Amino acid sequence: MKQQLVSKSFDLPGNEIGRVSKLYLINRFVPLGNLGGMTRFRELLILTVLHRFGALPFRLLIRYEDPLTRLYKKLKG
């Protein structure tokens, strides 16, 4: 069986939110790895919402990436 380990975006394909949720639950009891700092449930919920519904705003905003970057730099000082 020849299956790629990573996708074009260098991430394990499929079920990303489920994998992160499982790691979150495991790390609540055994604090190791990336989520060892006891990630809050709110942060996991925000990640889920952005992952599910963030594609449309991203497609709209990516067209204006350069002007927005210049605006952010001006506002930053």
Gaussian input, Z-matrix of N, CA and C with variables (Angstrom, degrees):
# hf/3-21g

backbone

0 1
 N
 C     1     B1
 C     2     B2     1     A1
 N     3     B3     2     A2     1     D1
 C     4     B4     3     A3     2     D2
 C     5     B5     4     A4     3     D3
 N     6     B6     5     A5     4     D4
 C     7     B7     6     A6     5     D5
 C     8     B8     7     A7     6     D6
 N     9     B9     8     A8     7     D7
 C    10    B10     9     A9     8     D8
 C    11    B11    10    A10     9     D9
 N    12    B12    11    A11    10    D10
 C    13    B13    12    A12    11    D11
 C    14    B14    13    A13    12    D12
 N    15    B15    14    A14    13    D13
 C    16    B16    15    A15    14    D14
 C    17    B17    16    A16    15    D15
 N    18    B18    17    A17    16    D16
 C    19    B19    18    A18    17    D17
 C    20    B20    19    A19    18    D18
 N    21    B21    20    A20    19    D19
 C    22    B22    21    A21    20    D20
 C    23    B23    22    A22    21    D21
 N    24    B24    23    A23    22    D22
 C    25    B25    24    A24    23    D23
 C    26    B26    25    A25    24    D24
 N    27    B27    26    A26    25    D25
 C    28    B28    27    A27    26    D26
 C    29    B29    28    A28    27    D27
 N    30    B30    29    A29    28    D28
 C    31    B31    30    A30    29    D29
 C    32    B32    31    A31    30    D30
 N    33    B33    32    A32    31    D31
 C    34    B34    33    A33    32    D32
 C    35    B35    34    A34    33    D33
 N    36    B36    35    A35    34    D34
 C    37    B37    36    A36    35    D35
 C    38    B38    37    A37    36    D36
 N    39    B39    38    A38    37    D37
 C    40    B40    39    A39    38    D38
 C    41    B41    40    A40    39    D39
 N    42    B42    41    A41    40    D40
 C    43    B43    42    A42    41    D41
 C    44    B44    43    A43    42    D42
 N    45    B45    44    A44    43    D43
 C    46    B46    45    A45    44    D44
 C    47    B47    46    A46    45    D45
 N    48    B48    47    A47    46    D46
 C    49    B49    48    A48    47    D47
 C    50    B50    49    A49    48    D48
 N    51    B51    50    A50    49    D49
 C    52    B52    51    A51    50    D50
 C    53    B53    52    A52    51    D51
 N    54    B54    53    A53    52    D52
 C    55    B55    54    A54    53    D53
 C    56    B56    55    A55    54    D54
 N    57    B57    56    A56    55    D55
 C    58    B58    57    A57    56    D56
 C    59    B59    58    A58    57    D57
 N    60    B60    59    A59    58    D58
 C    61    B61    60    A60    59    D59
 C    62    B62    61    A61    60    D60
 N    63    B63    62    A62    61    D61
 C    64    B64    63    A63    62    D62
 C    65    B65    64    A64    63    D63
 N    66    B66    65    A65    64    D64
 C    67    B67    66    A66    65    D65
 C    68    B68    67    A67    66    D66
 N    69    B69    68    A68    67    D67
 C    70    B70    69    A69    68    D68
 C    71    B71    70    A70    69    D69
 N    72    B72    71    A71    70    D70
 C    73    B73    72    A72    71    D71
 C    74    B74    73    A73    72    D72
 N    75    B75    74    A74    73    D73
 C    76    B76    75    A75    74    D74
 C    77    B77    76    A76    75    D75
 N    78    B78    77    A77    76    D76
 C    79    B79    78    A78    77    D77
 C    80    B80    79    A79    78    D78
 N    81    B81    80    A80    79    D79
 C    82    B82    81    A81    80    D80
 C    83    B83    82    A82    81    D81
 N    84    B84    83    A83    82    D82
 C    85    B85    84    A84    83    D83
 C    86    B86    85    A85    84    D84
 N    87    B87    86    A86    85    D85
 C    88    B88    87    A87    86    D86
 C    89    B89    88    A88    87    D87
 N    90    B90    89    A89    88    D88
 C    91    B91    90    A90    89    D89
 C    92    B92    91    A91    90    D90
 N    93    B93    92    A92    91    D91
 C    94    B94    93    A93    92    D92
 C    95    B95    94    A94    93    D93
 N    96    B96    95    A95    94    D94
 C    97    B97    96    A96    95    D95
 C    98    B98    97    A97    96    D96
 N    99    B99    98    A98    97    D97
 C   100   B100    99    A99    98    D98
 C   101   B101   100   A100    99    D99
 N   102   B102   101   A101   100   D100
 C   103   B103   102   A102   101   D101
 C   104   B104   103   A103   102   D102
 N   105   B105   104   A104   103   D103
 C   106   B106   105   A105   104   D104
 C   107   B107   106   A106   105   D105
 N   108   B108   107   A107   106   D106
 C   109   B109   108   A108   107   D107
 C   110   B110   109   A109   108   D108
 N   111   B111   110   A110   109   D109
 C   112   B112   111   A111   110   D110
 C   113   B113   112   A112   111   D111
 N   114   B114   113   A113   112   D112
 C   115   B115   114   A114   113   D113
 C   116   B116   115   A115   114   D114
 N   117   B117   116   A116   115   D115
 C   118   B118   117   A117   116   D116
 C   119   B119   118   A118   117   D117
 N   120   B120   119   A119   118   D118
 C   121   B121   120   A120   119   D119
 C   122   B122   121   A121   120   D120
 N   123   B123   122   A122   121   D121
 C   124   B124   123   A123   122   D122
 C   125   B125   124   A124   123   D123
 N   126   B126   125   A125   124   D124
 C   127   B127   126   A126   125   D125
 C   128   B128   127   A127   126   D126
 N   129   B129   128   A128   127   D127
 C   130   B130   129   A129   128   D128
 C   131   B131   130   A130   129   D129
 N   132   B132   131   A131   130   D130
 C   133   B133   132   A132   131   D131
 C   134   B134   133   A133   132   D132
 N   135   B135   134   A134   133   D133
 C   136   B136   135   A135   134   D134
 C   137   B137   136   A136   135   D135
 N   138   B138   137   A137   136   D136
 C   139   B139   138   A138   137   D137
 C   140   B140   139   A139   138   D138
 N   141   B141   140   A140   139   D139
 C   142   B142   141   A141   140   D140
 C   143   B143   142   A142   141   D141
 N   144   B144   143   A143   142   D142
 C   145   B145   144   A144   143   D143
 C   146   B146   145   A145   144   D144
 N   147   B147   146   A146   145   D145
 C   148   B148   147   A147   146   D146
 C   149   B149   148   A148   147   D147
 N   150   B150   149   A149   148   D148
 C   151   B151   150   A150   149   D149
 C   152   B152   151   A151   150   D150
 N   153   B153   152   A152   151   D151
 C   154   B154   153   A153   152   D152
 C   155   B155   154   A154   153   D153
 N   156   B156   155   A155   154   D154
 C   157   B157   156   A156   155   D155
 C   158   B158   157   A157   156   D156
 N   159   B159   158   A158   157   D157
 C   160   B160   159   A159   158   D158
 C   161   B161   160   A160   159   D159
 N   162   B162   161   A161   160   D160
 C   163   B163   162   A162   161   D161
 C   164   B164   163   A163   162   D162
 N   165   B165   164   A164   163   D163
 C   166   B166   165   A165   164   D164
 C   167   B167   166   A166   165   D165
 N   168   B168   167   A167   166   D166
 C   169   B169   168   A168   167   D167
 C   170   B170   169   A169   168   D168
 N   171   B171   170   A170   169   D169
 C   172   B172   171   A171   170   D170
 C   173   B173   172   A172   171   D171
 N   174   B174   173   A173   172   D172
 C   175   B175   174   A174   173   D173
 C   176   B176   175   A175   174   D174
 N   177   B177   176   A176   175   D175
 C   178   B178   177   A177   176   D176
 C   179   B179   178   A178   177   D177
 N   180   B180   179   A179   178   D178
 C   181   B181   180   A180   179   D179
 C   182   B182   181   A181   180   D180
 N   183   B183   182   A182   181   D181
 C   184   B184   183   A183   182   D182
 C   185   B185   184   A184   183   D183
 N   186   B186   185   A185   184   D184
 C   187   B187   186   A186   185   D185
 C   188   B188   187   A187   186   D186
 N   189   B189   188   A188   187   D187
 C   190   B190   189   A189   188   D188
 C   191   B191   190   A190   189   D189
 N   192   B192   191   A191   190   D190
 C   193   B193   192   A192   191   D191
 C   194   B194   193   A193   192   D192
 N   195   B195   194   A194   193   D193
 C   196   B196   195   A195   194   D194
 C   197   B197   196   A196   195   D195
 N   198   B198   197   A197   196   D196
 C   199   B199   198   A198   197   D197
 C   200   B200   199   A199   198   D198
 N   201   B201   200   A200   199   D199
 C   202   B202   201   A201   200   D200
 C   203   B203   202   A202   201   D201
 N   204   B204   203   A203   202   D202
 C   205   B205   204   A204   203   D203
 C   206   B206   205   A205   204   D204
 N   207   B207   206   A206   205   D205
 C   208   B208   207   A207   206   D206
 C   209   B209   208   A208   207   D207
 N   210   B210   209   A209   208   D208
 C   211   B211   210   A210   209   D209
 C   212   B212   211   A211   210   D210
 N   213   B213   212   A212   211   D211
 C   214   B214   213   A213   212   D212
 C   215   B215   214   A214   213   D213
 N   216   B216   215   A215   214   D214
 C   217   B217   216   A216   215   D215
 C   218   B218   217   A217   216   D216
 N   219   B219   218   A218   217   D217
 C   220   B220   219   A219   218   D218
 C   221   B221   220   A220   219   D219
 N   222   B222   221   A221   220   D220
 C   223   B223   222   A222   221   D221
 C   224   B224   223   A223   222   D222
 N   225   B225   224   A224   223   D223
 C   226   B226   225   A225   224   D224
 C   227   B227   226   A226   225   D225
 N   228   B228   227   A227   226   D226
 C   229   B229   228   A228   227   D227
 C   230   B230   229   A229   228   D228

   B1=1.4454
   B2=1.5314
   B3=1.3113
   B4=1.4652
   B5=1.5234
   B6=1.3209
   B7=1.4479
   B8=1.5207
   B9=1.3397
   B10=1.4568
   B11=1.5161
   B12=1.3178
   B13=1.4547
   B14=1.5248
   B15=1.3223
   B16=1.4570
   B17=1.5192
   B18=1.3410
   B19=1.4631
   B20=1.5244
   B21=1.3220
   B22=1.4626
   B23=1.5257
   B24=1.3375
   B25=1.4612
   B26=1.5285
   B27=1.3488
   B28=1.4617
   B29=1.5208
   B30=1.3230
   B31=1.4512
   B32=1.5216
   B33=1.3074
   B34=1.4522
   B35=1.5244
   B36=1.3280
   B37=1.4640
   B38=1.5239
   B39=1.3170
   B40=1.4462
   B41=1.5113
   B42=1.3303
   B43=1.4619
   B44=1.5249
   B45=1.3204
   B46=1.4623
   B47=1.5251
   B48=1.3299
   B49=1.4529
   B50=1.5252
   B51=1.3254
   B52=1.4644
   B53=1.5133
   B54=1.3427
   B55=1.4628
   B56=1.5236
   B57=1.3325
   B58=1.4647
   B59=1.5322
   B60=1.3425
   B61=1.4660
   B62=1.5254
   B63=1.3215
   B64=1.4637
   B65=1.5357
   B66=1.3391
   B67=1.4628
   B68=1.5249
   B69=1.3273
   B70=1.4616
   B71=1.5267
   B72=1.3286
   B73=1.4648
   B74=1.5241
   B75=1.3268
   B76=1.4647
   B77=1.5251
   B78=1.3287
   B79=1.4593
   B80=1.5204
   B81=1.3187
   B82=1.4659
   B83=1.5255
   B84=1.3335
   B85=1.4547
   B86=1.5266
   B87=1.3261
   B88=1.4658
   B89=1.5321
   B90=1.3464
   B91=1.4686
   B92=1.5330
   B93=1.3190
   B94=1.4589
   B95=1.5256
   B96=1.3017
   B97=1.4647
   B98=1.5088
   B99=1.3444
   B100=1.4612
   B101=1.5240
   B102=1.3242
   B103=1.4554
   B104=1.5235
   B105=1.3097
   B106=1.4495
   B107=1.5054
   B108=1.3071
   B109=1.4571
   B110=1.5057
   B111=1.3195
   B112=1.4633
   B113=1.5285
   B114=1.2978
   B115=1.4556
   B116=1.5193
   B117=1.3056
   B118=1.4535
   B119=1.5271
   B120=1.3113
   B121=1.4610
   B122=1.5251
   B123=1.3361
   B124=1.4613
   B125=1.5290
   B126=1.3315
   B127=1.4637
   B128=1.5188
   B129=1.3318
   B130=1.4525
   B131=1.5235
   B132=1.3267
   B133=1.4582
   B134=1.5286
   B135=1.3190
   B136=1.4645
   B137=1.5213
   B138=1.3190
   B139=1.4567
   B140=1.5237
   B141=1.3284
   B142=1.4605
   B143=1.5238
   B144=1.3298
   B145=1.4672
   B146=1.5239
   B147=1.3320
   B148=1.4620
   B149=1.5252
   B150=1.3127
   B151=1.4603
   B152=1.5280
   B153=1.3306
   B154=1.4666
   B155=1.5248
   B156=1.3364
   B157=1.4624
   B158=1.5229
   B159=1.3295
   B160=1.4611
   B161=1.5103
   B162=1.3311
   B163=1.4685
   B164=1.5296
   B165=1.3274
   B166=1.4640
   B167=1.5330
   B168=1.3503
   B169=1.4735
   B170=1.5276
   B171=1.3372
   B172=1.4641
   B173=1.5195
   B174=1.3350
   B175=1.4728
   B176=1.5187
   B177=1.3304
   B178=1.4622
   B179=1.5250
   B180=1.3284
   B181=1.4650
   B182=1.5236
   B183=1.3195
   B184=1.4676
   B185=1.5274
   B186=1.3138
   B187=1.4794
   B188=1.5264
   B189=1.3285
   B190=1.4575
   B191=1.5254
   B192=1.3196
   B193=1.4599
   B194=1.5228
   B195=1.3259
   B196=1.4699
   B197=1.5295
   B198=1.3478
   B199=1.4696
   B200=1.5318
   B201=1.3210
   B202=1.4644
   B203=1.5197
   B204=1.3305
   B205=1.4628
   B206=1.5200
   B207=1.3185
   B208=1.4704
   B209=1.5257
   B210=1.3417
   B211=1.4592
   B212=1.5297
   B213=1.3333
   B214=1.4678
   B215=1.5215
   B216=1.3266
   B217=1.4748
   B218=1.5243
   B219=1.3414
   B220=1.4746
   B221=1.5178
   B222=1.3254
   B223=1.4613
   B224=1.5193
   B225=1.3286
   B226=1.4573
   B227=1.5307
   B228=1.3132
   B229=1.4531
   B230=1.4684
   A1=108.67
   A2=115.64
   A3=120.70
   A4=108.68
   A5=115.28
   A6=121.54
   A7=108.15
   A8=115.90
   A9=119.37
   A10=110.92
   A11=114.82
   A12=119.79
   A13=111.33
   A14=116.45
   A15=120.44
   A16=109.78
   A17=115.58
   A18=121.36
   A19=109.23
   A20=116.34
   A21=120.35
   A22=111.90
   A23=117.03
   A24=120.37
   A25=111.80
   A26=117.05
   A27=123.56
   A28=112.76
   A29=116.57
   A30=121.57
   A31=108.30
   A32=116.70
   A33=119.66
   A34=108.28
   A35=118.42
   A36=119.41
   A37=112.17
   A38=115.85
   A39=122.66
   A40=115.81
   A41=116.12
   A42=125.18
   A43=113.33
   A44=117.72
   A45=121.17
   A46=111.80
   A47=117.18
   A48=120.93
   A49=110.48
   A50=116.85
   A51=119.66
   A52=111.94
   A53=116.42
   A54=120.94
   A55=111.04
   A56=116.72
   A57=120.20
   A58=110.35
   A59=117.33
   A60=120.57
   A61=110.65
   A62=116.96
   A63=120.94
   A64=110.18
   A65=116.81
   A66=120.36
   A67=111.09
   A68=115.93
   A69=120.52
   A70=110.35
   A71=116.09
   A72=119.74
   A73=111.80
   A74=117.36
   A75=120.26
   A76=110.61
   A77=116.71
   A78=120.44
   A79=113.48
   A80=117.72
   A81=119.61
   A82=109.68
   A83=116.80
   A84=121.44
   A85=112.67
   A86=117.02
   A87=121.73
   A88=106.80
   A89=118.52
   A90=121.26
   A91=113.09
   A92=116.33
   A93=122.62
   A94=109.71
   A95=116.73
   A96=120.43
   A97=114.42
   A98=115.71
   A99=122.23
   A100=113.04
   A101=117.12
   A102=120.00
   A103=111.59
   A104=117.65
   A105=121.93
   A106=113.98
   A107=118.38
   A108=121.80
   A109=113.48
   A110=118.11
   A111=123.58
   A112=111.30
   A113=116.37
   A114=122.99
   A115=109.60
   A116=116.66
   A117=120.60
   A118=110.21
   A119=115.28
   A120=120.93
   A121=110.44
   A122=117.33
   A123=121.29
   A124=111.22
   A125=116.98
   A126=120.66
   A127=111.26
   A128=116.67
   A129=120.93
   A130=110.82
   A131=117.48
   A132=121.75
   A133=110.85
   A134=118.02
   A135=121.57
   A136=110.54
   A137=117.40
   A138=121.71
   A139=110.97
   A140=116.93
   A141=121.44
   A142=111.16
   A143=117.37
   A144=121.02
   A145=110.86
   A146=117.36
   A147=120.21
   A148=111.60
   A149=116.46
   A150=120.38
   A151=110.78
   A152=116.66
   A153=120.92
   A154=112.87
   A155=117.53
   A156=120.97
   A157=114.21
   A158=118.65
   A159=121.00
   A160=115.06
   A161=118.05
   A162=120.14
   A163=112.18
   A164=117.85
   A165=120.39
   A166=111.98
   A167=119.29
   A168=117.45
   A169=112.75
   A170=116.84
   A171=119.53
   A172=110.69
   A173=117.35
   A174=120.39
   A175=111.79
   A176=116.76
   A177=119.85
   A178=111.90
   A179=116.98
   A180=120.58
   A181=113.56
   A182=117.61
   A183=119.34
   A184=111.30
   A185=116.38
   A186=119.65
   A187=111.54
   A188=115.78
   A189=120.80
   A190=111.64
   A191=116.84
   A192=120.57
   A193=111.76
   A194=118.32
   A195=120.23
   A196=112.97
   A197=118.98
   A198=117.30
   A199=113.05
   A200=117.31
   A201=119.53
   A202=111.71
   A203=117.01
   A204=120.46
   A205=110.59
   A206=116.18
   A207=119.59
   A208=111.09
   A209=116.61
   A210=120.57
   A211=110.68
   A212=117.51
   A213=121.40
   A214=110.91
   A215=116.91
   A216=120.01
   A217=111.13
   A218=116.57
   A219=119.80
   A220=110.19
   A221=116.82
   A222=120.15
   A223=112.26
   A224=116.08
   A225=120.41
   A226=111.20
   A227=115.70
   A228=116.54
   A229=114.62
   D1=119.85
   D2=179.82
   D3=-108.66
   D4=105.76
   D5=178.93
   D6=-129.14
   D7=133.92
   D8=-179.33
   D9=-70.12
   D10=140.75
   D11=179.64
   D12=-78.52
   D13=-35.78
   D14=-178.94
   D15=-124.74
   D16=158.21
   D17=177.87
   D18=-94.51
   D19=-171.28
   D20=179.23
   D21=-64.83
   D22=-25.84
   D23=178.41
   D24=-90.90
   D25=13.83
   D26=177.38
   D27=59.28
   D28=38.93
   D29=176.41
   D30=-129.19
   D31=153.11
   D32=175.37
   D33=-63.62
   D34=127.42
   D35=-174.74
   D36=-76.02
   D37=142.07
   D38=171.89
   D39=83.04
   D40=140.81
   D41=171.99
   D42=54.98
   D43=46.41
   D44=-178.17
   D45=-65.73
   D46=-46.13
   D47=-177.11
   D48=-66.80
   D49=-38.94
   D50=177.07
   D51=-62.32
   D52=-40.03
   D53=179.19
   D54=-65.66
   D55=-42.89
   D56=179.66
   D57=-67.94
   D58=-38.50
   D59=178.09
   D60=-63.18
   D61=-42.27
   D62=178.75
   D63=-62.65
   D64=-44.21
   D65=177.55
   D66=-62.16
   D67=-38.27
   D68=178.57
   D69=-60.07
   D70=-48.22
   D71=-178.78
   D72=-64.76
   D73=-41.37
   D74=178.54
   D75=-63.69
   D76=-42.21
   D77=-176.74
   D78=-74.98
   D79=-9.01
   D80=172.26
   D81=-69.08
   D82=-27.77
   D83=-177.89
   D84=-103.90
   D85=-36.88
   D86=179.85
   D87=-124.82
   D88=91.83
   D89=-173.56
   D90=-74.12
   D91=86.33
   D92=177.68
   D93=-129.18
   D94=157.83
   D95=172.53
   D96=78.11
   D97=-157.48
   D98=-173.67
   D99=-63.15
   D100=-34.44
   D101=-178.15
   D102=-98.14
   D103=22.17
   D104=-177.63
   D105=-66.18
   D106=-17.59
   D107=179.53
   D108=-82.99
   D109=18.15
   D110=179.93
   D111=58.57
   D112=70.17
   D113=178.09
   D114=-55.72
   D115=138.51
   D116=179.59
   D117=-78.64
   D118=151.75
   D119=179.23
   D120=-62.51
   D121=-35.27
   D122=179.63
   D123=-59.78
   D124=-41.48
   D125=178.89
   D126=-64.73
   D127=-38.73
   D128=177.04
   D129=-65.61
   D130=-38.48
   D131=177.73
   D132=-65.67
   D133=-42.16
   D134=177.67
   D135=-63.10
   D136=-42.95
   D137=176.73
   D138=-58.71
   D139=-42.91
   D140=179.89
   D141=-63.87
   D142=-46.78
   D143=-179.46
   D144=-63.34
   D145=-44.55
   D146=179.14
   D147=-64.48
   D148=-37.00
   D149=-179.42
   D150=-67.59
   D151=-40.37
   D152=-177.09
   D153=-78.10
   D154=-41.41
   D155=-170.51
   D156=-116.57
   D157=8.30
   D158=-175.83
   D159=-86.37
   D160=-8.78
   D161=-175.85
   D162=-67.43
   D163=-41.78
   D164=-177.92
   D165=-64.87
   D166=-51.82
   D167=177.03
   D168=-60.52
   D169=-35.09
   D170=178.29
   D171=-62.46
   D172=-44.77
   D173=179.47
   D174=-62.35
   D175=-34.44
   D176=179.14
   D177=-75.11
   D178=-39.60
   D179=-175.15
   D180=-81.86
   D181=-22.51
   D182=-176.60
   D183=-65.00
   D184=-26.00
   D185=177.80
   D186=-64.49
   D187=-29.04
   D188=-175.35
   D189=-108.31
   D190=28.01
   D191=-175.82
   D192=-62.59
   D193=-46.99
   D194=-178.09
   D195=-64.09
   D196=-49.36
   D197=177.70
   D198=-62.51
   D199=-36.91
   D200=178.63
   D201=-66.71
   D202=-37.24
   D203=177.55
   D204=-63.28
   D205=-43.27
   D206=177.40
   D207=-62.78
   D208=-40.66
   D209=178.89
   D210=-63.67
   D211=-43.62
   D212=178.73
   D213=-61.19
   D214=-40.48
   D215=179.84
   D216=-65.93
   D217=-38.98
   D218=178.35
   D219=-66.20
   D220=-42.29
   D221=-178.87
   D222=-68.67
   D223=-32.39
   D224=-179.58
   D225=-69.76
   D226=-30.38
   D227=174.20
   D228=118.12

